[in-house]
Amino acid sequence: MRILFFSCLFIFLASCAKQESKIKIYTIAFTVYHNGIGNLYTIRSDGSGLRRLTTTTDTDMVPVWSGDNSKIVFRSFRDGNYEIYSIDTSGNNTKRLTINEVEDGNPKCSPDGQWIAFESMRDGNIELYLMDNEGMNIRKLTDNPASDINATWSPDSKEMIFTSMRDGNDELYKMNVANGELTRLTNTSSWEKFPAWSPDGKKVAFASDRNHKEGIYIMNSDGNDVQLLLEKGNHPDWSPDQRQIVFMKNNGIRMGIYKINIDGSGMQKITPDSLDSFFPVCVHPVFKQ
């Protein structure tokens, strides 16, 4: 009986190890603050390969991968006003994409590589805009007295989910990019922010304080079947195989980047304790026509 027990235990542990090994290592871009100044870094999901991409005395922040993962697009104050820039993943060839006297920020690249959505105060309040990869052909996506922020693209680049206060508090809405048609996805007395669409288009991760439990939630992309993944996390993103969620979390001393399996198990810190780390975004599957 003793031999049988240990044999079964060995098989179980081996099965767990085999299952864990199937989670491929992926790369995460994020912002690190040193003395209040933000710069861009990348790191592998196992905590290896930490690399600094930018060195500025101003602030670079909120990175996002381009459609083909060859560039990082980000918000920067390096020219005295928050504008949108791109940089090669090697850390070279920085390019300014927006030039405007008001703030532009929070860029999100479409998976098909054609467009960059971003936030701007060009009409006096925060709206969503669209531009091509060269910063040209700018057009307005939303037009509402309330703030529209935190856009995330569907995998086919045809829809977006974003946060808006147009009905009195921060809720999530889905928009058809071609015709602007809106569908409200959440309807609570709480706030819902930072949506992230899963690579297969079926799920959306987001942050909320609903039911007095501030943390990360997952729902179907139609707004149904909302489930709490974990408390005290923020700014979620999906791993390329969507088996994990990467997020930022304060450990009581400083902010760090963590990962957790989508069943709520296996939470691990990725970034070193010495870094104050924010706004993680995972490299994503390259879109195929």
Backbone bond lengths (Angstrom), bond angles and torsions (degrees), N, CA, C in turn:
res aa  C-N    CA-C-N  psi(-1)  N-CA   C-N-CA  omega(-1)  CA-C   N-CA-C  phi
1 M - - - 1.464 - - 1.530 110.67 -
2 R 1.377 116.08 -40.97 1.458 120.80 -179.94 1.517 110.67 -63.32
3 I 1.343 115.66 -42.25 1.470 120.32 178.99 1.520 110.45 -64.40
4 L 1.326 116.74 -40.59 1.464 121.54 179.60 1.521 110.79 -63.44
5 F 1.356 117.01 -41.21 1.465 120.91 -179.96 1.521 111.16 -61.45
6 F 1.322 116.34 -48.70 1.463 119.65 -177.77 1.525 111.63 -68.93
7 S 1.320 116.84 -30.22 1.466 119.98 175.94 1.520 110.42 -66.03
8 C 1.330 115.65 -42.78 1.470 119.74 178.87 1.520 110.96 -66.82
9 L 1.350 116.51 -39.66 1.461 120.51 178.60 1.523 110.65 -62.85
10 F 1.316 116.92 -42.02 1.472 120.98 179.31 1.517 110.76 -62.67
11 I 1.337 115.91 -43.08 1.467 119.86 179.69 1.519 110.59 -63.30
12 F 1.358 116.88 -41.21 1.465 121.10 179.74 1.526 111.18 -63.68
13 L 1.336 116.59 -47.45 1.464 120.23 -179.56 1.520 111.15 -64.57
14 A 1.317 116.59 -39.27 1.460 120.21 178.41 1.518 110.70 -64.25
15 S 1.353 115.70 -38.31 1.465 119.79 178.60 1.518 111.02 -65.36
16 C 1.365 117.27 -40.74 1.465 121.08 178.55 1.521 110.91 -64.24
17 A 1.334 115.50 -42.97 1.463 119.77 179.80 1.518 111.20 -63.80
18 K 1.339 115.50 -40.28 1.460 119.88 179.52 1.515 110.47 -64.96
19 Q 1.356 116.90 -41.65 1.452 120.87 -179.96 1.527 110.82 -64.95
20 E 1.374 116.65 -41.86 1.453 120.33 -179.96 1.524 110.74 -65.64
21 S 1.350 116.39 -35.01 1.457 119.54 -177.30 1.523 112.16 -68.29
22 K 1.322 116.83 -18.31 1.462 119.98 -179.79 1.524 112.33 -74.77
23 I 1.335 117.73 -16.12 1.458 121.24 177.24 1.517 108.23 -76.13
24 K 1.305 116.12 109.15 1.451 120.63 -175.57 1.530 110.66 -72.78
25 I 1.319 115.40 147.80 1.455 121.32 177.03 1.528 108.89 -75.56
26 Y 1.314 116.24 136.82 1.454 122.37 -177.52 1.529 109.21 -133.98
27 T 1.323 116.41 170.60 1.457 121.25 -175.21 1.526 110.58 -106.58
28 I 1.313 115.87 143.80 1.464 123.30 -178.29 1.523 108.63 -124.62
29 A 1.313 116.64 130.90 1.470 121.65 170.65 1.525 108.06 -98.07
30 F 1.337 116.70 146.48 1.460 119.73 -178.65 1.520 109.56 -160.91
31 T 1.328 115.69 173.38 1.460 123.16 179.75 1.523 109.79 -106.80
32 V 1.326 115.93 135.84 1.468 121.51 173.40 1.524 108.42 -117.83
33 Y 1.331 116.10 133.67 1.460 121.34 178.34 1.535 109.77 -104.05
34 H 1.341 114.64 126.93 1.456 122.52 172.01 1.526 107.30 -118.48
35 N 1.324 117.17 114.48 1.469 121.09 179.61 1.528 112.01 53.24
36 G 1.319 115.85 40.20 1.458 121.27 176.66 1.509 115.42 83.33
37 I 1.341 118.55 -0.42 1.471 122.67 179.62 1.521 109.29 -106.35
38 G 1.338 116.95 127.06 1.453 121.73 -178.70 1.516 112.95 -91.76
39 N 1.321 116.08 140.68 1.459 123.23 171.34 1.519 109.42 -137.62
40 L 1.322 116.03 161.52 1.458 121.49 -175.56 1.521 111.73 -95.67
41 Y 1.320 115.29 139.06 1.460 123.25 178.33 1.528 109.28 -133.39
42 T 1.317 116.11 162.29 1.461 121.96 166.78 1.517 108.72 -129.39
43 I 1.327 115.77 155.60 1.459 122.15 178.86 1.513 107.87 -153.99
44 R 1.318 117.60 151.33 1.464 121.50 174.94 1.524 109.38 -82.41
45 S 1.315 115.86 155.32 1.463 120.57 -172.96 1.524 113.24 -67.14
46 D 1.344 117.99 -13.38 1.454 120.24 174.75 1.528 111.90 -93.01
47 G 1.346 117.21 6.68 1.450 121.81 178.57 1.513 114.86 89.17
48 S 1.322 117.63 -0.36 1.459 121.00 179.75 1.527 110.43 -92.88
49 G 1.323 116.23 169.25 1.463 121.67 171.44 1.512 115.28 69.04
50 L 1.323 118.39 31.11 1.468 120.61 178.11 1.526 109.59 -60.77
51 R 1.333 116.04 129.46 1.463 119.91 -176.96 1.521 109.84 -144.03
52 R 1.313 115.80 135.41 1.462 121.36 177.48 1.522 109.00 -92.14
53 L 1.349 115.93 128.98 1.464 120.74 -177.78 1.521 112.85 -95.79
54 T 1.316 117.85 -37.23 1.466 120.26 -176.11 1.524 110.71 -126.77
55 T 1.312 114.72 152.16 1.461 122.08 175.30 1.516 107.09 -135.28
56 T 1.307 116.59 102.82 1.451 121.29 -177.60 1.518 110.12 -135.02
57 T 1.316 116.16 150.19 1.464 120.95 175.19 1.520 111.24 -88.60
58 D 1.338 115.72 -3.75 1.462 121.59 172.55 1.521 107.49 -99.09
59 T 1.300 120.34 -135.17 1.464 120.88 -179.89 1.521 111.17 -139.39
60 D 1.326 115.88 128.11 1.462 123.68 167.38 1.523 106.85 -109.91
61 M 1.330 117.96 136.04 1.466 119.42 -173.65 1.528 111.23 -157.62
62 V 1.321 115.22 169.15 1.465 125.67 174.71 1.538 111.27 51.22
63 P 1.334 118.00 64.83 1.464 119.97 179.45 1.523 112.76 -74.78
64 V 1.324 115.99 158.94 1.458 122.65 173.17 1.516 107.60 -149.96
65 W 1.314 117.64 146.17 1.463 121.98 -179.78 1.520 110.62 -79.21
66 S 1.326 116.34 143.31 1.461 120.33 172.26 1.529 109.40 -68.84
67 G 1.329 116.51 169.06 1.457 120.41 -176.43 1.515 114.07 -56.92
68 D 1.345 116.99 -36.35 1.465 120.73 -179.82 1.527 112.93 -98.45
69 N 1.335 116.91 8.54 1.467 123.49 178.65 1.529 114.04 64.51
70 S 1.321 117.96 15.83 1.464 120.23 -179.12 1.525 112.54 -89.36
71 K 1.331 117.25 -15.31 1.463 121.70 -178.09 1.520 110.42 -135.03
72 I 1.331 113.71 160.74 1.456 122.06 170.17 1.527 107.08 -113.56
73 V 1.318 116.46 127.46 1.464 122.05 175.34 1.525 106.84 -105.16
74 F 1.340 117.20 139.53 1.458 119.40 -171.31 1.526 111.19 -155.55
75 R 1.319 115.08 171.24 1.458 123.42 176.70 1.522 108.67 -100.88
76 S 1.328 116.95 138.05 1.457 119.76 -178.20 1.521 111.48 -144.36
77 F 1.333 114.30 150.63 1.463 122.26 176.27 1.527 110.98 -105.60
78 R 1.333 116.33 15.23 1.462 120.35 -169.35 1.530 114.00 -66.80
79 D 1.310 119.52 -15.30 1.461 121.53 177.25 1.522 112.09 -113.20
80 G 1.350 116.40 23.44 1.451 120.80 174.49 1.514 114.98 86.15
81 N 1.323 116.94 4.14 1.464 122.28 178.19 1.523 106.65 -156.31
82 Y 1.314 117.95 143.99 1.461 119.14 179.85 1.524 110.68 -69.07
83 E 1.330 115.82 116.07 1.462 124.05 177.78 1.531 108.70 -130.18
84 I 1.324 115.89 174.78 1.461 121.32 -178.50 1.526 109.11 -106.62
85 Y 1.319 115.04 134.89 1.459 123.38 -178.01 1.524 109.40 -130.09
86 S 1.330 115.18 165.21 1.458 121.14 169.68 1.522 108.99 -128.88
87 I 1.325 116.16 156.32 1.454 122.42 178.46 1.522 108.19 -148.46
88 D 1.322 117.39 144.57 1.458 120.43 174.94 1.531 109.11 -63.56
89 T 1.314 116.50 153.79 1.462 119.33 179.58 1.529 111.87 -68.13
90 S 1.318 116.62 -10.20 1.462 121.00 173.23 1.526 111.50 -79.14
91 G 1.342 117.18 -12.01 1.457 121.88 -176.09 1.508 113.63 93.46
92 N 1.344 117.22 7.28 1.461 122.18 -178.10 1.531 110.80 -108.20
93 N 1.342 114.24 169.26 1.471 122.12 170.81 1.527 113.27 60.35
94 T 1.315 115.61 56.20 1.462 120.31 174.87 1.523 109.71 -69.78
95 K 1.341 115.77 134.63 1.457 120.70 -178.71 1.525 110.08 -134.75
96 R 1.332 115.95 132.74 1.459 120.91 176.78 1.526 108.99 -84.12
97 L 1.339 116.16 130.19 1.465 120.98 -176.15 1.517 113.57 -105.13
98 T 1.324 118.52 -29.39 1.463 120.95 178.44 1.525 110.17 -120.55
99 I 1.317 115.68 144.40 1.465 122.30 175.43 1.516 106.54 -135.47
100 N 1.332 115.69 104.42 1.450 120.29 -174.96 1.519 108.31 -154.42
101 E 1.319 117.61 147.59 1.460 120.57 -176.93 1.524 112.69 -74.84
102 V 1.341 117.54 -15.10 1.461 120.37 176.77 1.529 108.57 -102.16
103 E 1.318 116.00 173.29 1.454 120.43 -175.77 1.525 112.12 -77.82
104 D 1.324 115.78 134.39 1.457 123.70 169.71 1.528 107.44 -118.51
105 G 1.316 117.40 143.38 1.459 117.65 -177.80 1.501 114.38 -168.80
106 N 1.333 113.88 -176.20 1.467 124.43 176.13 1.526 112.22 49.38
107 P 1.334 119.00 56.65 1.471 120.41 -179.26 1.519 112.27 -69.76
108 K 1.320 116.68 150.04 1.461 123.45 174.37 1.534 108.21 -139.48
109 C 1.326 116.20 118.58 1.470 121.44 -176.81 1.522 110.36 -85.26
110 S 1.314 116.76 136.32 1.463 120.54 178.30 1.529 110.01 -68.97
111 P 1.326 117.78 142.25 1.460 120.79 -179.24 1.532 114.11 -58.53
112 D 1.351 117.52 -28.45 1.463 119.21 179.37 1.526 112.40 -80.28
113 G 1.330 117.20 -0.87 1.454 121.11 175.05 1.508 115.64 79.12
114 Q 1.328 117.97 10.25 1.460 120.64 -173.51 1.524 113.55 -94.35
115 W 1.338 117.65 -30.00 1.458 119.85 -168.18 1.525 111.92 -137.96
116 I 1.332 114.46 159.97 1.454 122.17 171.34 1.524 107.71 -126.45
117 A 1.311 117.02 118.77 1.465 120.88 172.02 1.528 107.87 -86.77
118 F 1.327 116.91 146.98 1.451 120.19 178.80 1.524 110.25 -155.14
119 E 1.329 115.03 166.14 1.460 121.79 177.79 1.520 109.41 -100.47
120 S 1.331 116.03 143.66 1.455 120.16 177.94 1.521 110.00 -152.48
121 M 1.335 114.44 153.26 1.471 121.36 176.54 1.520 110.69 -104.30
122 R 1.315 117.90 31.38 1.463 122.07 -174.82 1.520 113.27 -63.73
123 D 1.330 118.21 -23.77 1.470 119.19 178.51 1.523 111.65 -108.94
124 G 1.348 116.65 14.74 1.457 120.47 176.20 1.509 115.04 102.76
125 N 1.324 118.11 -18.47 1.461 120.99 172.06 1.531 108.27 -138.86
126 I 1.299 117.18 170.37 1.463 120.04 -172.55 1.529 110.13 -78.52
127 E 1.333 115.32 119.28 1.465 122.83 176.28 1.530 109.04 -124.84
128 L 1.316 115.73 165.85 1.455 121.76 174.45 1.518 109.91 -94.18
129 Y 1.324 115.46 136.26 1.461 123.07 179.04 1.522 109.40 -127.73
130 L 1.322 114.45 166.17 1.453 121.85 179.71 1.520 108.91 -130.15
131 M 1.337 117.29 139.47 1.466 121.72 173.82 1.524 108.65 -144.24
132 D 1.332 116.31 163.37 1.460 118.62 176.16 1.525 109.83 -82.36
133 N 1.324 117.15 -178.95 1.457 121.63 -173.71 1.525 113.93 -69.80
134 E 1.328 117.03 -11.16 1.458 121.48 177.26 1.525 111.80 -100.19
135 G 1.334 116.98 3.27 1.454 121.03 -178.21 1.517 113.68 82.69
136 M 1.323 117.08 14.33 1.460 122.25 -178.09 1.535 110.50 -106.11
137 N 1.345 114.81 176.35 1.473 122.20 176.68 1.532 111.68 54.72
138 I 1.325 115.84 48.37 1.456 121.39 -178.43 1.522 110.66 -75.05
139 R 1.301 116.00 134.03 1.467 120.52 174.47 1.519 109.78 -141.98
140 K 1.318 114.84 152.46 1.450 122.35 -177.54 1.525 110.28 -84.47
141 L 1.330 116.43 132.80 1.461 120.67 -179.20 1.527 112.61 -97.72
142 T 1.331 117.64 -37.46 1.461 120.99 -179.31 1.515 109.85 -122.41
143 D 1.317 116.18 155.53 1.461 121.40 -179.01 1.520 107.91 -149.79
144 N 1.346 115.13 90.25 1.454 120.73 -175.99 1.522 108.80 -150.40
145 P 1.331 118.73 143.92 1.469 120.38 179.02 1.523 113.39 -60.08
146 A 1.331 117.02 -23.29 1.460 120.54 178.41 1.528 110.48 -82.89
147 S 1.326 116.98 165.54 1.460 121.94 178.98 1.525 110.69 -78.75
148 D 1.335 116.18 133.87 1.456 123.27 174.00 1.526 107.50 -116.67
149 I 1.337 116.82 119.43 1.465 121.24 -171.28 1.527 111.00 -143.49
150 N 1.337 115.42 176.97 1.472 123.04 168.82 1.523 114.26 58.27
151 A 1.315 117.39 50.47 1.468 119.99 -178.89 1.531 111.92 -73.69
152 T 1.324 116.17 146.77 1.463 122.97 170.53 1.520 108.58 -136.77
153 W 1.327 117.46 138.05 1.464 122.39 -176.15 1.522 111.77 -87.06
154 S 1.318 116.12 146.95 1.460 120.64 166.47 1.521 108.74 -70.74
155 P 1.329 119.41 156.26 1.468 121.32 -178.09 1.522 114.13 -59.05
156 D 1.340 118.18 -27.05 1.462 120.61 179.42 1.528 112.36 -92.59
157 S 1.322 117.58 4.21 1.475 124.29 177.27 1.525 113.80 64.65
158 K 1.315 117.95 17.78 1.453 121.01 -178.87 1.529 113.33 -96.38
159 E 1.328 117.21 -18.77 1.457 121.27 -177.41 1.527 110.36 -135.43
160 M 1.323 115.19 161.57 1.460 122.58 172.92 1.519 109.07 -132.59
161 I 1.319 115.40 151.38 1.454 121.95 166.19 1.523 106.34 -116.55
162 F 1.334 116.50 136.46 1.452 120.34 -177.68 1.528 110.29 -146.79
163 T 1.327 115.45 169.06 1.460 122.36 178.05 1.518 109.83 -98.53
164 S 1.334 116.38 136.06 1.464 120.67 176.98 1.522 110.15 -143.10
165 M 1.340 114.71 148.14 1.463 121.04 174.71 1.532 111.02 -101.06
166 R 1.320 117.64 19.96 1.465 120.86 -174.05 1.524 113.67 -64.73
167 D 1.321 117.84 -17.33 1.461 120.19 176.88 1.516 111.94 -113.93
168 G 1.336 117.11 22.39 1.452 120.63 170.98 1.512 116.14 108.63
169 N 1.325 118.27 -25.20 1.466 120.89 174.67 1.527 108.70 -149.59
170 D 1.311 116.64 170.20 1.465 120.80 -174.72 1.529 110.64 -69.12
171 E 1.326 115.69 111.93 1.456 122.29 177.61 1.526 109.45 -127.02
172 L 1.328 116.62 165.12 1.458 121.94 -179.96 1.525 110.47 -99.94
173 Y 1.333 114.80 134.74 1.463 122.67 179.49 1.523 109.09 -127.78
174 K 1.323 114.72 148.84 1.463 121.41 174.71 1.525 108.38 -108.03
175 M 1.333 116.75 136.02 1.457 121.07 -177.94 1.522 110.83 -127.84
176 N 1.317 115.60 134.44 1.455 121.91 168.88 1.529 107.41 -77.22
177 V 1.339 117.45 117.48 1.457 120.52 -173.82 1.526 111.84 -65.08
178 A 1.324 117.40 -33.47 1.468 120.65 -175.94 1.527 112.39 -70.24
179 N 1.345 117.71 -42.26 1.468 119.05 -174.32 1.524 114.33 -118.90
180 G 1.345 117.79 -2.04 1.461 120.91 177.22 1.519 115.05 77.69
181 E 1.324 118.26 5.76 1.463 121.01 -179.28 1.528 110.53 -62.74
182 L 1.342 116.37 133.54 1.454 122.29 -175.18 1.520 112.36 -111.63
183 T 1.341 115.44 144.09 1.452 123.32 171.62 1.520 108.04 -131.14
184 R 1.319 116.39 125.42 1.465 119.92 177.94 1.528 108.96 -79.21
185 L 1.336 117.12 128.17 1.462 121.23 -176.26 1.518 113.54 -100.20
186 T 1.337 117.98 -31.36 1.456 121.05 179.83 1.516 110.06 -123.73
187 N 1.318 115.60 152.44 1.464 120.70 -178.56 1.523 108.54 -152.83
188 T 1.312 116.07 81.61 1.458 121.87 -179.16 1.527 109.20 -133.50
189 S 1.303 116.09 174.86 1.464 120.84 174.92 1.525 110.96 -87.51
190 S 1.323 116.37 0.30 1.461 122.23 -178.94 1.521 110.24 -97.17
191 W 1.344 116.35 177.54 1.468 119.85 174.80 1.524 110.28 -98.75
192 E 1.312 115.77 145.86 1.464 123.79 174.46 1.523 108.43 -127.28
193 K 1.332 117.71 124.62 1.459 121.45 -175.63 1.529 111.30 -142.19
194 F 1.329 115.03 170.78 1.463 124.80 172.21 1.533 113.58 52.57
195 P 1.340 118.07 53.76 1.459 119.21 177.98 1.527 111.37 -68.70
196 A 1.323 115.87 148.64 1.465 122.82 175.69 1.523 108.27 -138.39
197 W 1.327 115.88 117.73 1.469 122.01 -177.50 1.517 109.61 -79.79
198 S 1.313 118.07 133.73 1.462 121.58 -179.53 1.526 110.78 -69.28
199 P 1.333 118.16 153.34 1.470 121.45 -178.33 1.528 114.85 -57.72
200 D 1.344 117.96 -28.31 1.471 119.06 178.48 1.521 112.58 -90.67
201 G 1.341 117.75 -2.00 1.458 121.50 175.85 1.512 115.33 81.12
202 K 1.329 118.01 1.51 1.460 120.28 -174.32 1.529 114.09 -90.82
203 K 1.329 117.42 -24.59 1.458 121.27 -173.32 1.525 111.01 -127.87
204 V 1.315 115.59 159.56 1.459 122.46 173.98 1.525 107.70 -134.79
205 A 1.321 116.80 126.48 1.464 121.91 171.21 1.527 108.07 -95.50
206 F 1.309 117.40 145.94 1.465 120.30 -179.89 1.522 109.30 -158.49
207 A 1.324 116.08 166.18 1.466 122.26 176.73 1.518 109.10 -102.60
208 S 1.328 116.07 144.03 1.464 120.76 -179.19 1.523 109.49 -160.00
209 D 1.343 115.06 161.26 1.466 119.81 171.42 1.526 110.34 -115.14
210 R 1.311 116.78 27.40 1.468 120.47 -178.66 1.530 110.73 -62.12
211 N 1.321 114.88 151.57 1.473 122.47 179.60 1.530 111.95 55.08
212 H 1.337 115.61 28.72 1.466 121.72 178.45 1.530 112.30 61.22
213 K 1.331 116.81 24.18 1.463 122.01 177.54 1.528 108.55 -125.39
214 E 1.342 115.10 95.84 1.451 119.50 -179.65 1.529 109.44 -76.69
215 G 1.330 116.20 126.44 1.451 119.76 -178.55 1.513 111.70 175.40
216 I 1.328 116.12 -155.48 1.461 123.04 -177.29 1.522 109.50 -107.34
217 Y 1.324 114.80 132.68 1.452 122.48 -179.24 1.523 109.54 -121.16
218 I 1.326 115.33 158.30 1.466 121.92 174.76 1.522 108.11 -128.89
219 M 1.335 116.42 135.25 1.459 121.14 177.37 1.518 109.23 -137.85
220 N 1.326 116.11 166.70 1.459 120.51 171.11 1.530 108.63 -66.92
221 S 1.307 117.18 155.98 1.466 120.41 -176.82 1.522 112.80 -69.08
222 D 1.341 117.74 -6.94 1.460 120.44 173.32 1.520 111.95 -95.79
223 G 1.350 117.01 4.33 1.458 121.48 178.12 1.515 115.50 93.36
224 N 1.310 117.59 -2.40 1.461 121.20 -178.08 1.533 111.80 -92.60
225 D 1.332 114.98 165.28 1.460 124.06 173.43 1.531 111.53 57.00
226 V 1.327 116.56 59.83 1.465 121.92 179.25 1.524 109.52 -79.09
227 Q 1.326 116.44 129.28 1.457 122.12 -179.50 1.527 109.69 -130.18
228 L 1.335 116.48 137.96 1.454 121.13 174.25 1.527 109.34 -77.13
229 L 1.338 116.74 125.35 1.466 120.89 177.09 1.523 110.43 -89.40
230 L 1.329 116.98 -50.61 1.457 120.27 176.84 1.520 109.85 -159.62
231 E 1.310 116.36 154.97 1.462 122.19 175.30 1.523 110.54 -90.24
232 K 1.333 115.57 155.78 1.474 123.28 173.12 1.526 113.30 67.81
233 G 1.318 118.63 30.16 1.454 122.28 173.03 1.517 109.66 -121.39
234 N 1.339 116.76 163.13 1.461 120.65 -177.90 1.524 109.75 -153.27
235 H 1.328 115.21 164.18 1.468 123.42 174.79 1.536 111.52 52.56
236 P 1.348 118.55 62.93 1.467 120.98 -176.91 1.524 113.08 -78.20
237 D 1.330 115.25 156.27 1.458 122.11 169.15 1.521 108.25 -149.07
238 W 1.342 116.09 157.87 1.455 122.51 -175.96 1.523 111.35 -93.28
239 S 1.328 116.34 141.81 1.459 120.20 168.33 1.525 108.65 -67.54
240 P 1.333 118.72 158.04 1.478 120.23 -177.51 1.525 113.74 -56.44
241 D 1.349 117.70 -34.59 1.469 120.04 178.95 1.514 112.17 -91.73
242 Q 1.336 116.84 6.40 1.464 127.93 179.62 1.525 114.24 50.48
243 R 1.315 116.41 29.28 1.458 120.99 174.22 1.527 112.20 -93.33
244 Q 1.334 116.02 -9.20 1.450 120.50 -179.94 1.524 110.26 -137.76
245 I 1.317 115.14 156.13 1.460 122.88 170.91 1.523 107.57 -114.94
246 V 1.317 116.01 130.77 1.464 122.10 174.14 1.523 107.22 -102.27
247 F 1.335 117.63 141.85 1.455 120.76 -174.45 1.522 109.78 -156.86
248 M 1.335 116.29 170.44 1.456 120.23 175.10 1.519 109.53 -108.28
249 K 1.336 115.07 148.19 1.462 120.49 -174.57 1.517 108.51 -154.98
250 N 1.320 115.47 140.32 1.461 121.31 178.48 1.527 109.27 -90.04
251 N 1.338 116.06 128.44 1.461 120.05 179.48 1.523 112.71 -94.76
252 G 1.349 116.21 12.48 1.449 120.71 -179.45 1.509 113.16 99.23
253 I 1.326 116.43 -16.90 1.465 121.61 178.73 1.521 110.61 -115.77
254 R 1.336 115.73 -50.04 1.462 120.81 178.04 1.520 109.17 -154.30
255 M 1.334 115.31 169.25 1.452 121.26 -178.78 1.528 110.05 -81.33
256 G 1.320 116.46 142.65 1.454 121.58 177.70 1.512 111.52 -136.86
257 I 1.346 116.12 165.81 1.455 122.38 177.38 1.529 108.46 -100.75
258 Y 1.328 116.12 129.63 1.459 123.15 -177.13 1.527 109.61 -125.11
259 K 1.330 115.16 166.87 1.456 121.46 171.25 1.528 108.36 -134.47
260 I 1.330 115.61 153.57 1.460 121.58 178.77 1.514 108.31 -148.99
261 N 1.319 117.23 143.94 1.460 120.67 175.46 1.531 109.31 -68.93
262 I 1.312 117.09 153.10 1.462 119.27 -173.80 1.525 113.05 -71.32
263 D 1.341 117.04 -8.67 1.466 118.68 172.24 1.526 111.73 -90.50
264 G 1.342 116.90 5.86 1.452 121.44 177.63 1.510 114.71 89.22
265 S 1.316 117.99 2.88 1.460 121.43 -178.62 1.527 110.94 -99.04
266 G 1.339 114.89 165.44 1.457 121.58 167.54 1.509 115.83 68.53
267 M 1.337 119.86 33.93 1.460 119.90 179.16 1.519 110.17 -65.68
268 Q 1.343 116.18 132.21 1.457 121.89 179.96 1.523 110.16 -140.00
269 K 1.314 115.99 145.63 1.460 121.23 174.07 1.527 108.96 -83.90
270 I 1.327 116.60 135.81 1.461 121.61 -177.04 1.525 111.21 -100.36
271 T 1.327 117.18 -46.13 1.456 120.61 -175.21 1.527 110.98 -83.60
272 P 1.330 117.06 151.72 1.474 119.58 178.77 1.518 111.88 -67.43
273 D 1.343 115.61 153.88 1.460 121.37 -177.69 1.525 112.38 -64.37
274 S 1.320 117.52 -19.08 1.462 121.04 -177.28 1.523 113.20 -76.18
275 L 1.351 117.30 -13.98 1.456 121.18 -175.75 1.519 111.18 -105.64
276 D 1.336 116.30 137.86 1.460 123.02 172.91 1.524 106.97 -92.97
277 S 1.338 117.45 100.60 1.467 122.77 -163.47 1.524 112.00 -115.07
278 F 1.342 115.71 136.69 1.459 122.25 -174.04 1.534 111.10 -138.31
279 F 1.323 116.13 163.53 1.468 126.26 165.34 1.531 113.43 54.80
280 P 1.340 118.34 59.52 1.467 119.62 179.77 1.524 112.32 -73.34
281 V 1.314 116.67 144.94 1.466 121.81 173.85 1.528 107.62 -144.28
282 C 1.314 115.96 128.47 1.459 121.83 -175.12 1.523 111.08 -86.52
283 V 1.345 115.09 144.49 1.448 119.35 168.53 1.531 107.13 -57.03
284 H 1.331 117.66 144.18 1.454 119.94 -171.35 1.532 111.59 -121.12
285 P 1.322 117.06 163.45 1.466 118.94 175.26 1.526 110.28 -61.17
286 V 1.322 116.71 138.80 1.459 120.46 179.96 1.525 109.01 -74.98
287 F 1.336 115.06 131.67 1.466 121.59 -176.83 1.530 110.68 -65.65
288 K 1.337 115.36 135.97 1.459 120.70 176.40 1.510 109.42 -118.87
289 Q 1.326 115.17 131.09 1.468 120.74 -178.80 1.539 109.69 -66.22
